[in-house]
Structures are given as C-alpha cells and as structure tokens.
Amino acid sequence: MSTIARAWVAAAIMLLPTSTPAQNAFYIQGRLDGLQRQLADLATLIEQLKAEDQQLQQQLESMRTKFEARLERLEKGGASARGKSR
C-alpha cells in the first residue's frame, strides 16, 4: 500500500466515531426503553381492538337474531297468503 493510501486509511480511522462501553450501554438502554414504550402502546391497541371486536360481534348477533325473526314472519305470512288464494 502506498504512503498516500496509508495516510487516507489512517485519517478515515481517526474520523470514525469511537464509543465507550458506557455510551454503548446508554444507547442500548435507550433502545430498550423505546421498545418497551412501543410494546405498551401495542398492548393498549390490542385491548382496544378486542373491545371493538366484542362490540361488533354483539351487533352481528343482534342483527342475525332480528333477521331470522323477520324471515320467520315472512315465511309464516307467505304460507298463509298462499293458502288464502287457493
């Protein structure tokens, strides 16, 4: 390697950020804190979605019950109407 190339490599190495174990620990702790916040936010969102799902399931069941009752009334009314016309 030429002297100029060695000088460039040495300069590049000197410009690289150096970090101490304390800086690494601080960075890791910050990342962990951020991940814990995200996890808590996601847990809250899951609970909200579960509650919304339960509400929608109840609405669906109510609609199904009403639909079946209407269908039954129509079937009974349809049968009596056909019997009258004969």
N, CA, C and O atoms as CSV, one atom per row, in Angstrom:
chain,resi,resn,atom,element,x,y,z
A,1,MET,N,N,0.847,-1.169,0.000
A,1,MET,CA,C,0.000,0.000,0.000
A,1,MET,C,C,0.895,1.234,0.000
A,1,MET,O,O,1.914,1.286,0.687
A,2,SER,N,N,0.494,2.207,-0.773
A,2,SER,CA,C,1.315,3.417,-0.877
A,2,SER,C,C,1.179,4.273,0.382
A,2,SER,O,O,0.259,4.094,1.180
A,3,THR,N,N,2.079,5.169,0.530
A,3,THR,CA,C,2.080,6.065,1.688
A,3,THR,C,C,0.836,6.935,1.701
A,3,THR,O,O,0.261,7.182,2.761
A,4,ILE,N,N,0.425,7.394,0.552
A,4,ILE,CA,C,-0.788,8.234,0.467
A,4,ILE,C,C,-2.008,7.421,0.873
A,4,ILE,O,O,-2.864,7.908,1.611
A,5,ALA,N,N,-2.090,6.188,0.395
A,5,ALA,CA,C,-3.220,5.333,0.741
A,5,ALA,C,C,-3.240,5.062,2.235
A,5,ALA,O,O,-4.303,5.065,2.856
A,6,ARG,N,N,-2.063,4.827,2.816
A,6,ARG,CA,C,-1.990,4.596,4.266
A,6,ARG,C,C,-2.442,5.834,5.033
A,6,ARG,O,O,-3.110,5.726,6.062
A,7,ALA,N,N,-2.084,6.982,4.538
A,7,ALA,CA,C,-2.478,8.240,5.190
A,7,ALA,C,C,-3.998,8.393,5.145
A,7,ALA,O,O,-4.613,8.800,6.131
A,8,TRP,N,N,-4.597,8.070,4.008
A,8,TRP,CA,C,-6.056,8.163,3.867
A,8,TRP,C,C,-6.748,7.170,4.801
A,8,TRP,O,O,-7.738,7.523,5.442
A,9,VAL,N,N,-6.259,5.967,4.886
A,9,VAL,CA,C,-6.843,4.964,5.782
A,9,VAL,C,C,-6.710,5.422,7.227
A,9,VAL,O,O,-7.657,5.301,8.004
A,10,ALA,N,N,-5.555,5.941,7.590
A,10,ALA,CA,C,-5.340,6.419,8.961
A,10,ALA,C,C,-6.281,7.576,9.274
A,10,ALA,O,O,-6.845,7.640,10.367
A,11,ALA,N,N,-6.452,8.489,8.321
A,11,ALA,CA,C,-7.356,9.628,8.528
A,11,ALA,C,C,-8.792,9.141,8.664
A,11,ALA,O,O,-9.541,9.647,9.500
A,12,ALA,N,N,-9.183,8.167,7.853
A,12,ALA,CA,C,-10.547,7.635,7.920
A,12,ALA,C,C,-10.788,6.955,9.262
A,12,ALA,O,O,-11.854,7.107,9.859
A,13,ILE,N,N,-9.801,6.211,9.731
A,13,ILE,CA,C,-9.935,5.542,11.023
A,13,ILE,C,C,-10.070,6.567,12.138
A,13,ILE,O,O,-10.846,6.368,13.072
A,14,MET,N,N,-9.334,7.645,12.052
A,14,MET,CA,C,-9.388,8.685,13.088
A,14,MET,C,C,-10.736,9.388,13.080
A,14,MET,O,O,-11.185,9.877,14.116
A,15,LEU,N,N,-11.378,9.443,11.935
A,15,LEU,CA,C,-12.669,10.114,11.845
A,15,LEU,C,C,-13.836,9.229,12.286
A,15,LEU,O,O,-14.937,9.726,12.524
A,16,LEU,N,N,-13.598,7.924,12.395
A,16,LEU,CA,C,-14.666,7.033,12.838
A,16,LEU,C,C,-15.036,7.370,14.272
A,16,LEU,O,O,-14.166,7.637,15.101
A,17,PRO,N,N,-16.333,7.355,14.559
A,17,PRO,CA,C,-16.736,7.654,15.936
A,17,PRO,C,C,-16.300,6.524,16.864
A,17,PRO,O,O,-16.433,5.339,16.556
A,18,THR,N,N,-15.791,6.931,17.975
A,18,THR,CA,C,-15.406,5.942,18.978
A,18,THR,C,C,-16.458,5.961,20.067
A,18,THR,O,O,-16.992,7.013,20.420
A,19,SER,N,N,-16.741,4.807,20.583
A,19,SER,CA,C,-17.735,4.759,21.650
A,19,SER,C,C,-17.173,3.948,22.801
A,19,SER,O,O,-16.467,2.956,22.623
A,20,THR,N,N,-17.510,4.403,23.954
A,20,THR,CA,C,-17.065,3.729,25.166
A,20,THR,C,C,-18.141,2.727,25.584
A,20,THR,O,O,-19.275,2.812,25.113
A,21,PRO,N,N,-17.806,1.793,26.446
A,21,PRO,CA,C,-18.839,0.864,26.928
A,21,PRO,C,C,-20.020,1.594,27.567
A,21,PRO,O,O,-21.163,1.150,27.457
A,22,ALA,N,N,-19.742,2.708,28.232
A,22,ALA,CA,C,-20.834,3.475,28.854
A,22,ALA,C,C,-21.761,4.051,27.785
A,22,ALA,O,O,-22.980,4.064,27.962
A,23,GLN,N,N,-21.185,4.531,26.672
A,23,GLN,CA,C,-22.011,5.058,25.589
A,23,GLN,C,C,-22.843,3.942,24.963
A,23,GLN,O,O,-24.018,4.136,24.650
A,24,ASN,N,N,-22.230,2.776,24.784
A,24,ASN,CA,C,-22.973,1.631,24.247
A,24,ASN,C,C,-24.119,1.244,25.168
A,24,ASN,O,O,-25.226,0.982,24.698
A,25,ALA,N,N,-23.872,1.204,26.463
A,25,ALA,CA,C,-24.911,0.850,27.431
A,25,ALA,C,C,-26.030,1.882,27.402
A,25,ALA,O,O,-27.206,1.524,27.469
A,26,PHE,N,N,-25.674,3.158,27.302
A,26,PHE,CA,C,-26.671,4.225,27.236
A,26,PHE,C,C,-27.529,4.072,25.985
A,26,PHE,O,O,-28.750,4.221,26.039
A,27,TYR,N,N,-26.884,3.775,24.862
A,27,TYR,CA,C,-27.605,3.577,23.601
A,27,TYR,C,C,-28.544,2.376,23.705
A,27,TYR,O,O,-29.705,2.457,23.305
A,28,ILE,N,N,-28.046,1.274,24.236
A,28,ILE,CA,C,-28.862,0.061,24.371
A,28,ILE,C,C,-30.035,0.314,25.306
A,28,ILE,O,O,-31.154,-0.120,25.031
A,29,GLN,N,N,-29.790,1.011,26.404
A,29,GLN,CA,C,-30.870,1.310,27.347
A,29,GLN,C,C,-31.931,2.182,26.679
A,29,GLN,O,O,-33.129,1.972,26.873
A,30,GLY,N,N,-31.494,3.140,25.909
A,30,GLY,CA,C,-32.449,3.992,25.183
A,30,GLY,C,C,-33.290,3.191,24.208
A,30,GLY,O,O,-34.500,3.394,24.103
A,31,ARG,N,N,-32.643,2.277,23.494
A,31,ARG,CA,C,-33.376,1.419,22.549
A,31,ARG,C,C,-34.379,0.540,23.295
A,31,ARG,O,O,-35.518,0.378,22.856
A,32,LEU,N,N,-33.942,-0.033,24.439
A,32,LEU,CA,C,-34.852,-0.870,25.222
A,32,LEU,C,C,-36.050,-0.080,25.732
A,32,LEU,O,O,-37.182,-0.562,25.690
A,33,ASP,N,N,-35.799,1.127,26.209
A,33,ASP,CA,C,-36.888,1.981,26.687
A,33,ASP,C,C,-37.880,2.262,25.566
A,33,ASP,O,O,-39.094,2.207,25.764
A,34,GLY,N,N,-37.343,2.564,24.383
A,34,GLY,CA,C,-38.213,2.830,23.235
A,34,GLY,C,C,-39.035,1.609,22.862
A,34,GLY,O,O,-40.222,1.725,22.561
A,35,LEU,N,N,-38.416,0.448,22.881
A,35,LEU,CA,C,-39.127,-0.788,22.557
A,35,LEU,C,C,-40.199,-1.106,23.600
A,35,LEU,O,O,-41.276,-1.595,23.261
A,36,GLN,N,N,-39.899,-0.828,24.864
A,36,GLN,CA,C,-40.890,-1.053,25.914
A,36,GLN,C,C,-42.093,-0.133,25.740
A,36,GLN,O,O,-43.231,-0.549,25.957
A,37,ARG,N,N,-41.847,1.110,25.351
A,37,ARG,CA,C,-42.963,2.034,25.089
A,37,ARG,C,C,-43.806,1.542,23.921
A,37,ARG,O,O,-45.035,1.568,23.972
A,38,GLN,N,N,-43.130,1.093,22.869
A,38,GLN,CA,C,-43.863,0.577,21.713
A,38,GLN,C,C,-44.687,-0.650,22.085
A,38,GLN,O,O,-45.825,-0.800,21.640
A,39,LEU,N,N,-44.116,-1.516,22.893
A,39,LEU,CA,C,-44.821,-2.708,23.331
A,39,LEU,C,C,-46.052,-2.344,24.159
A,39,LEU,O,O,-47.117,-2.938,23.991
A,40,ALA,N,N,-45.904,-1.374,25.046
A,40,ALA,CA,C,-47.042,-0.926,25.853
A,40,ALA,C,C,-48.126,-0.317,24.957
A,40,ALA,O,O,-49.314,-0.568,25.158
A,41,ASP,N,N,-47.716,0.480,23.975
A,41,ASP,CA,C,-48.683,1.067,23.037
A,41,ASP,C,C,-49.417,-0.018,22.260
A,41,ASP,O,O,-50.630,0.064,22.064
A,42,LEU,N,N,-48.687,-1.025,21.821
A,42,LEU,CA,C,-49.310,-2.117,21.066
A,42,LEU,C,C,-50.258,-2.934,21.946
A,42,LEU,O,O,-51.314,-3.368,21.486
A,43,ALA,N,N,-49.887,-3.140,23.195
A,43,ALA,CA,C,-50.765,-3.871,24.115
A,43,ALA,C,C,-52.068,-3.100,24.323
A,43,ALA,O,O,-53.147,-3.691,24.363
A,44,THR,N,N,-51.960,-1.785,24.454
A,44,THR,CA,C,-53.155,-0.944,24.597
A,44,THR,C,C,-54.017,-1.039,23.346
A,44,THR,O,O,-55.237,-1.176,23.439
A,45,LEU,N,N,-53.394,-0.968,22.188
A,45,LEU,CA,C,-54.123,-1.064,20.932
A,45,LEU,C,C,-54.821,-2.413,20.804
A,45,LEU,O,O,-55.960,-2.479,20.343
A,46,ILE,N,N,-54.154,-3.475,21.204
A,46,ILE,CA,C,-54.766,-4.806,21.147
A,46,ILE,C,C,-56.002,-4.857,22.032
A,46,ILE,O,O,-57.029,-5.401,21.626
A,47,GLU,N,N,-55.921,-4.304,23.223
A,47,GLU,CA,C,-57.079,-4.290,24.129
A,47,GLU,C,C,-58.235,-3.496,23.523
A,47,GLU,O,O,-59.392,-3.905,23.621
A,48,GLN,N,N,-57.923,-2.367,22.900
A,48,GLN,CA,C,-58.970,-1.569,22.257
A,48,GLN,C,C,-59.614,-2.352,21.114
A,48,GLN,O,O,-60.835,-2.342,20.957
A,49,LEU,N,N,-58.800,-3.019,20.332
A,49,LEU,CA,C,-59.325,-3.797,19.205
A,49,LEU,C,C,-60.155,-4.989,19.689
A,49,LEU,O,O,-61.153,-5.343,19.061
A,50,LYS,N,N,-59.752,-5.602,20.790
A,50,LYS,CA,C,-60.542,-6.702,21.351
A,50,LYS,C,C,-61.916,-6.208,21.788
A,50,LYS,O,O,-62.927,-6.861,21.530
A,51,ALA,N,N,-61.951,-5.055,22.450
A,51,ALA,CA,C,-63.219,-4.494,22.906
A,51,ALA,C,C,-64.106,-4.147,21.703
A,51,ALA,O,O,-65.308,-4.413,21.717
A,52,GLU,N,N,-63.511,-3.557,20.672
A,52,GLU,CA,C,-64.269,-3.216,19.464
A,52,GLU,C,C,-64.777,-4.483,18.782
A,52,GLU,O,O,-65.910,-4.516,18.304
A,53,ASP,N,N,-63.956,-5.518,18.734
A,53,ASP,CA,C,-64.367,-6.782,18.134
A,53,ASP,C,C,-65.548,-7.381,18.894
A,53,ASP,O,O,-66.501,-7.865,18.283
A,54,GLN,N,N,-65.488,-7.349,20.206
A,54,GLN,CA,C,-66.578,-7.886,21.016
A,54,GLN,C,C,-67.873,-7.125,20.750
A,54,GLN,O,O,-68.942,-7.724,20.634
A,55,GLN,N,N,-67.768,-5.801,20.655
A,55,GLN,CA,C,-68.943,-4.978,20.374
A,55,GLN,C,C,-69.516,-5.317,18.996
A,55,GLN,O,O,-70.731,-5.427,18.833
A,56,LEU,N,N,-68.649,-5.478,18.024
A,56,LEU,CA,C,-69.109,-5.818,16.674
A,56,LEU,C,C,-69.733,-7.215,16.639
A,56,LEU,O,O,-70.707,-7.438,15.919
A,57,GLN,N,N,-69.187,-8.145,17.400
A,57,GLN,CA,C,-69.773,-9.485,17.470
A,57,GLN,C,C,-71.180,-9.427,18.067
A,57,GLN,O,O,-72.084,-10.121,17.602
A,58,GLN,N,N,-71.360,-8.604,19.088
A,58,GLN,CA,C,-72.685,-8.451,19.697
A,58,GLN,C,C,-73.660,-7.832,18.709
A,58,GLN,O,O,-74.808,-8.267,18.614
A,59,GLN,N,N,-73.214,-6.820,17.974
A,59,GLN,CA,C,-74.079,-6.192,16.970
A,59,GLN,C,C,-74.463,-7.199,15.897
A,59,GLN,O,O,-75.618,-7.252,15.474
A,60,LEU,N,N,-73.498,-7.997,15.457
A,60,LEU,CA,C,-73.764,-9.004,14.436
A,60,LEU,C,C,-74.781,-10.025,14.940
A,60,LEU,O,O,-75.700,-10.393,14.209
A,61,GLU,N,N,-74.630,-10.475,16.153
A,61,GLU,CA,C,-75.576,-11.439,16.714
A,61,GLU,C,C,-76.973,-10.847,16.819
A,61,GLU,O,O,-77.962,-11.525,16.540
A,62,SER,N,N,-77.056,-9.582,17.221
A,62,SER,CA,C,-78.349,-8.902,17.296
A,62,SER,C,C,-78.993,-8.797,15.909
A,62,SER,O,O,-80.189,-9.041,15.748
A,63,MET,N,N,-78.194,-8.437,14.929
A,63,MET,CA,C,-78.707,-8.338,13.562
A,63,MET,C,C,-79.152,-9.709,13.052
A,63,MET,O,O,-80.176,-9.819,12.379
A,64,ARG,N,N,-78.393,-10.740,13.368
A,64,ARG,CA,C,-78.739,-12.098,12.936
A,64,ARG,C,C,-80.064,-12.533,13.551
A,64,ARG,O,O,-80.909,-13.117,12.872
A,65,THR,N,N,-80.241,-12.248,14.833
A,65,THR,CA,C,-81.480,-12.611,15.522
A,65,THR,C,C,-82.678,-11.889,14.903
A,65,THR,O,O,-83.720,-12.495,14.654
A,66,LYS,N,N,-82.516,-10.590,14.658
A,66,LYS,CA,C,-83.605,-9.810,14.048
A,66,LYS,C,C,-83.910,-10.307,12.640
A,66,LYS,O,O,-85.075,-10.394,12.252
A,67,PHE,N,N,-82.883,-10.631,11.881
A,67,PHE,CA,C,-83.068,-11.120,10.526
A,67,PHE,C,C,-83.822,-12.439,10.525
A,67,PHE,O,O,-84.741,-12.635,9.729
A,68,GLU,N,N,-83.434,-13.343,11.415
A,68,GLU,CA,C,-84.100,-14.642,11.489
A,68,GLU,C,C,-85.564,-14.483,11.892
A,68,GLU,O,O,-86.428,-15.185,11.366
A,69,ALA,N,N,-85.853,-13.566,12.823
A,69,ALA,CA,C,-87.241,-13.325,13.233
A,69,ALA,C,C,-88.050,-12.762,12.063
A,69,ALA,O,O,-89.187,-13.182,11.852
A,70,ARG,N,N,-87.497,-11.836,11.310
A,70,ARG,CA,C,-88.202,-11.273,10.150
A,70,ARG,C,C,-88.439,-12.336,9.090
A,70,ARG,O,O,-89.521,-12.418,8.510
A,71,LEU,N,N,-87.425,-13.144,8.845
A,71,LEU,CA,C,-87.542,-14.205,7.854
A,71,LEU,C,C,-88.634,-15.194,8.265
A,71,LEU,O,O,-89.421,-15.636,7.428
A,72,GLU,N,N,-88.682,-15.538,9.539
A,72,GLU,CA,C,-89.705,-16.448,10.041
A,72,GLU,C,C,-91.098,-15.847,9.862
A,72,GLU,O,O,-92.028,-16.544,9.456
A,73,ARG,N,N,-91.245,-14.547,10.167
A,73,ARG,CA,C,-92.550,-13.884,9.985
A,73,ARG,C,C,-92.952,-13.878,8.514
A,73,ARG,O,O,-94.115,-14.109,8.183
A,74,LEU,N,N,-91.986,-13.612,7.628
A,74,LEU,CA,C,-92.282,-13.609,6.195
A,74,LEU,C,C,-92.696,-15.001,5.722
A,74,LEU,O,O,-93.624,-15.139,4.925
A,75,GLU,N,N,-92.007,-16.028,6.212
A,75,GLU,CA,C,-92.343,-17.385,5.811
A,75,GLU,C,C,-93.742,-17.770,6.289
A,75,GLU,O,O,-94.505,-18.402,5.558
A,76,LYS,N,N,-94.064,-17.387,7.507
A,76,LYS,CA,C,-95.399,-17.685,8.034
A,76,LYS,C,C,-96.462,-16.878,7.281
A,76,LYS,O,O,-97.517,-17.406,6.930
A,77,GLY,N,N,-96.178,-15.613,7.041
A,77,GLY,CA,C,-97.123,-14.762,6.310
A,77,GLY,C,C,-97.272,-15.211,4.871
A,77,GLY,O,O,-98.371,-15.171,4.319
A,78,GLY,N,N,-96.194,-15.631,4.264
A,78,GLY,CA,C,-96.214,-16.100,2.883
A,78,GLY,C,C,-97.021,-17.368,2.767
A,78,GLY,O,O,-97.750,-17.537,1.789
A,79,ALA,N,N,-96.919,-18.274,3.734
A,79,ALA,CA,C,-97.656,-19.535,3.686
A,79,ALA,C,C,-99.142,-19.283,3.850
A,79,ALA,O,O,-99.944,-19.925,3.173
A,80,SER,N,N,-99.539,-18.367,4.729
A,80,SER,CA,C,-100.961,-18.098,4.932
A,80,SER,C,C,-101.537,-17.348,3.748
A,80,SER,O,O,-102.703,-17.536,3.400
A,81,ALA,N,N,-100.732,-16.498,3.126
A,81,ALA,CA,C,-101.219,-15.772,1.952
A,81,ALA,C,C,-101.434,-16.726,0.803
A,81,ALA,O,O,-102.394,-16.554,0.051
A,82,ARG,N,N,-100.601,-17.711,0.632
A,82,ARG,CA,C,-100.770,-18.687,-0.443
A,82,ARG,C,C,-101.972,-19.569,-0.188
A,82,ARG,O,O,-102.680,-19.954,-1.119
A,83,GLY,N,N,-102.201,-19.887,1.067
A,83,GLY,CA,C,-103.355,-20.729,1.425
A,83,GLY,C,C,-104.664,-20.015,1.163
A,83,GLY,O,O,-105.647,-20.658,0.795
A,84,LYS,N,N,-104.708,-18.687,1.343
A,84,LYS,CA,C,-105.929,-17.902,1.142
A,84,LYS,C,C,-106.259,-17.793,-0.326
A,84,LYS,O,O,-107.433,-17.770,-0.693
A,85,SER,N,N,-105.245,-17.726,-1.180
A,85,SER,CA,C,-105.517,-17.514,-2.590
A,85,SER,C,C,-106.000,-18.778,-3.276
A,85,SER,O,O,-106.493,-18.697,-4.401
A,86,ARG,N,N,-105.882,-19.935,-2.654
A,86,ARG,CA,C,-106.320,-21.200,-3.284
A,86,ARG,C,C,-107.758,-21.436,-3.094
A,86,ARG,O,O,-108.284,-22.448,-3.558
